[in-house]
């Protein structure tokens, strides 16, 4: 029976082997021309890119990044984990009030005041 996934895998690996130099030259030219860097920097500075970076950091720390509320705050914000999966937006100055061992427990009071 025809398996498209397997066929594509074989086709792509053969194509890469046959066109390796051409692909490397194209990638090098694209990257050094600045188009790749500009597009990447533009994305990372957008709201969607910033959240993507935060999701990667959270995953590295073995935490989830499920946003409970869209940022309803107009100020500069930090994302605070209320448990190992869910996060909420909190103003930076409030988020830095209680740092240390019991950070999550100390922040509960502030979170309840903001999101009631």
Secondary structure, DSSP 8 states (H G I E B T S, - for coil): ---HHHHHHHHHHHHHHHTHHHHHHHHHHHHHTTHHHHHHHHHHHSHHHHHHHHHHHHHHTT---EESS-----S-EEEEESSSSEEEEEEHHHHTTS-STTHHHHHHHHHHHHT-
